[in-house]
Amino acid sequence: MIGALLVVVICFWGNAAWRDTLHRAERQIHAAFGLYRDCLNKRASLAVKMLDLLKNYAPQEQAIYQQLAKNYEDTMRYQPPEQMLTNAKLAAEFSHLQQALLDSMSQAQKIAQHYPGLVENRHYFLLLNELREADLQVTGSGERLNRQILFYNSYLSGFPQEIYNKMTYRYLPKIPVVLSKMN
Protein backbone atom coordinates (compact mmCIF):
# COMPACT_ATOMS: atom_id res chain seq x y z
CA MET A 1 0.00 0.00 0.00
CA ILE A 2 2.71 2.49 0.98
CA GLY A 3 4.83 1.37 -1.98
CA ALA A 4 1.97 2.02 -4.42
CA LEU A 5 1.32 5.44 -2.87
CA LEU A 6 5.01 6.26 -3.14
CA VAL A 7 5.02 5.29 -6.84
CA VAL A 8 1.97 7.53 -7.48
CA VAL A 9 3.60 10.47 -5.68
CA ILE A 10 6.86 10.03 -7.59
CA CYS A 11 5.00 9.79 -10.91
CA PHE A 12 2.93 12.89 -10.10
CA TRP A 13 6.03 14.87 -9.10
CA GLY A 14 7.95 13.65 -12.14
CA ASN A 15 5.08 14.54 -14.44
CA ALA A 16 4.81 18.06 -13.00
CA ALA A 17 8.56 18.64 -13.27
CA TRP A 18 8.56 17.31 -16.83
CA ARG A 19 5.69 19.59 -17.86
CA ASP A 20 7.38 22.64 -16.31
CA THR A 21 10.63 21.96 -18.17
CA LEU A 22 8.76 21.35 -21.41
CA HIS A 23 6.70 24.54 -21.06
CA ARG A 24 9.87 26.52 -20.34
CA ALA A 25 11.47 25.05 -23.46
CA GLU A 26 8.37 25.95 -25.51
CA ARG A 27 8.50 29.56 -24.26
CA GLN A 28 12.15 29.74 -25.27
CA ILE A 29 11.30 28.36 -28.71
CA HIS A 30 8.51 30.92 -29.03
CA ALA A 31 10.88 33.79 -28.17
CA ALA A 32 13.60 32.48 -30.50
CA PHE A 33 11.06 32.05 -33.31
CA GLY A 34 9.87 35.65 -32.89
CA LEU A 35 13.44 36.92 -33.13
CA TYR A 36 14.10 34.72 -36.17
CA ARG A 37 10.96 36.00 -37.93
CA ASP A 38 11.90 39.63 -37.17
CA CYS A 39 15.38 39.11 -38.63
CA LEU A 40 13.89 37.53 -41.76
CA ASN A 41 11.52 40.48 -42.18
CA LYS A 42 14.38 42.93 -41.78
CA ARG A 43 16.39 41.13 -44.46
CA ALA A 44 13.37 40.98 -46.77
CA SER A 45 12.68 44.70 -46.32
CA LEU A 46 16.09 45.43 -47.83
CA ALA A 47 14.76 44.12 -51.15
CA VAL A 48 12.72 47.33 -51.48
CA LYS A 49 15.86 49.45 -51.11
CA MET A 50 17.62 47.30 -53.69
CA LEU A 51 14.68 47.67 -56.04
CA ASP A 52 14.76 51.47 -55.74
CA LEU A 53 18.49 51.65 -56.41
CA LEU A 54 18.27 49.37 -59.42
CA LYS A 55 15.40 51.34 -60.94
CA ASN A 56 17.49 54.50 -60.82
CA TYR A 57 20.60 52.98 -62.38
CA ALA A 58 19.30 50.20 -64.61
CA PRO A 59 15.80 51.09 -65.82
CA GLN A 60 15.96 48.55 -68.67
CA GLU A 61 16.18 45.55 -66.31
CA GLN A 62 12.40 45.16 -65.97
CA ALA A 63 12.44 41.38 -65.56
CA ILE A 64 14.52 41.45 -62.39
CA TYR A 65 12.36 44.26 -60.92
CA GLN A 66 9.22 42.28 -61.45
CA GLN A 67 10.72 39.07 -60.06
CA LEU A 68 12.21 40.81 -57.02
CA ALA A 69 8.96 42.69 -56.33
CA LYS A 70 6.88 39.50 -56.67
CA ASN A 71 9.17 37.50 -54.39
CA TYR A 72 9.22 40.32 -51.84
CA GLU A 73 5.40 40.56 -51.82
CA ASP A 74 5.03 36.78 -51.52
CA THR A 75 7.52 36.64 -48.66
CA MET A 76 5.94 39.52 -46.74
CA ARG A 77 2.41 38.24 -47.33
CA TYR A 78 3.31 34.85 -45.88
CA GLN A 79 4.30 35.54 -42.30
CA PRO A 80 5.34 32.14 -41.00
CA PRO A 81 3.12 30.82 -38.24
CA GLU A 82 4.77 29.03 -35.38
CA GLN A 83 2.90 25.90 -36.49
CA MET A 84 5.50 25.56 -39.25
CA LEU A 85 7.75 24.09 -36.55
CA THR A 86 5.52 21.02 -36.39
CA ASN A 87 4.14 20.97 -39.95
CA ALA A 88 6.60 19.88 -42.64
CA LYS A 89 4.45 21.25 -45.48
CA LEU A 90 4.35 24.76 -43.98
CA ALA A 91 8.08 24.60 -43.26
CA ALA A 92 8.86 23.63 -46.87
CA GLU A 93 6.63 26.38 -48.27
CA PHE A 94 8.24 28.97 -46.02
CA SER A 95 11.74 27.81 -46.94
CA HIS A 96 10.88 27.93 -50.65
CA LEU A 97 9.62 31.54 -50.41
CA GLN A 98 12.70 32.67 -48.50
CA GLN A 99 15.02 30.98 -50.99
CA ALA A 100 13.19 32.53 -53.97
CA LEU A 101 13.63 36.01 -52.46
CA LEU A 102 17.31 35.40 -51.76
CA ASP A 103 17.87 34.10 -55.28
CA SER A 104 16.29 37.16 -56.87
CA MET A 105 18.29 39.47 -54.57
CA SER A 106 21.49 37.64 -55.57
CA GLN A 107 20.53 37.96 -59.24
CA ALA A 108 19.94 41.68 -58.74
CA GLN A 109 23.42 41.99 -57.21
CA LYS A 110 24.93 40.25 -60.24
CA ILE A 111 23.13 42.62 -62.58
CA ALA A 112 24.32 45.59 -60.53
CA GLN A 113 27.92 44.60 -61.29
CA HIS A 114 27.31 45.65 -64.91
CA TYR A 115 26.60 49.24 -63.86
CA PRO A 116 29.75 50.95 -62.53
CA GLY A 117 27.80 53.98 -61.35
CA LEU A 118 25.66 51.78 -59.15
CA VAL A 119 28.57 49.75 -57.80
CA GLU A 120 30.36 52.97 -56.81
CA ASN A 121 27.22 54.45 -55.26
CA ARG A 122 27.51 54.96 -51.50
CA HIS A 123 23.90 53.93 -50.91
CA TYR A 124 24.49 50.65 -52.73
CA PHE A 125 27.61 50.01 -50.65
CA LEU A 126 25.64 50.68 -47.44
CA LEU A 127 22.84 48.43 -48.67
CA LEU A 128 25.27 45.57 -49.25
CA ASN A 129 26.62 46.04 -45.73
CA GLU A 130 23.08 46.01 -44.34
CA LEU A 131 22.38 42.83 -46.29
CA ARG A 132 25.46 41.11 -44.87
CA GLU A 133 24.56 42.21 -41.35
CA ALA A 134 20.94 41.08 -41.76
CA ASP A 135 22.15 37.76 -43.14
CA LEU A 136 24.35 37.25 -40.08
CA GLN A 137 21.44 38.10 -37.80
CA VAL A 138 19.17 35.64 -39.60
CA THR A 139 21.82 32.93 -39.35
CA GLY A 140 22.47 33.60 -35.66
CA SER A 141 18.81 33.72 -34.68
CA GLY A 142 18.08 30.61 -36.78
CA GLU A 143 20.91 28.71 -35.11
CA ARG A 144 19.59 29.77 -31.70
CA LEU A 145 16.10 28.59 -32.65
CA ASN A 146 17.48 25.27 -33.87
CA ARG A 147 19.40 24.78 -30.60
CA GLN A 148 16.18 25.37 -28.63
CA ILE A 149 14.34 22.92 -30.88
CA LEU A 150 17.09 20.32 -30.45
CA PHE A 151 16.88 20.63 -26.66
CA TYR A 152 13.07 20.39 -26.76
CA ASN A 153 13.10 17.33 -29.03
CA SER A 154 15.78 15.53 -27.04
CA TYR A 155 13.98 16.26 -23.78
CA LEU A 156 10.67 15.13 -25.26
CA SER A 157 12.11 11.81 -26.43
CA GLY A 158 14.04 11.06 -23.22
CA PHE A 159 13.05 8.61 -20.53
CA PRO A 160 10.53 8.83 -18.75
CA GLN A 161 9.26 11.90 -20.63
CA GLU A 162 8.45 9.84 -23.71
CA ILE A 163 6.18 7.63 -21.60
CA TYR A 164 4.43 10.63 -20.01
CA ASN A 165 3.95 12.16 -23.43
CA LYS A 166 2.44 9.00 -24.93
CA MET A 167 0.12 8.50 -21.96
CA THR A 168 -1.16 12.04 -21.57
CA TYR A 169 -0.04 14.99 -23.65
CA ARG A 170 1.06 13.89 -27.10
CA TYR A 171 3.38 16.81 -27.74
CA LEU A 172 4.86 16.77 -31.22
CA PRO A 173 8.57 17.12 -31.90
CA LYS A 174 9.56 20.38 -33.59
CA ILE A 175 11.11 20.64 -37.05
CA PRO A 176 14.37 22.65 -37.20
CA VAL A 177 14.35 25.58 -39.63
CA VAL A 178 16.39 25.47 -42.81
CA LEU A 179 18.90 28.31 -42.78
CA SER A 180 19.28 30.06 -46.13
CA LYS A 181 21.98 32.60 -46.81
CA MET A 182 22.68 35.09 -49.54
CA ASN A 183 25.16 33.85 -52.16
Beta strands, then each sheet from edge to edge (+ up, - down):
end
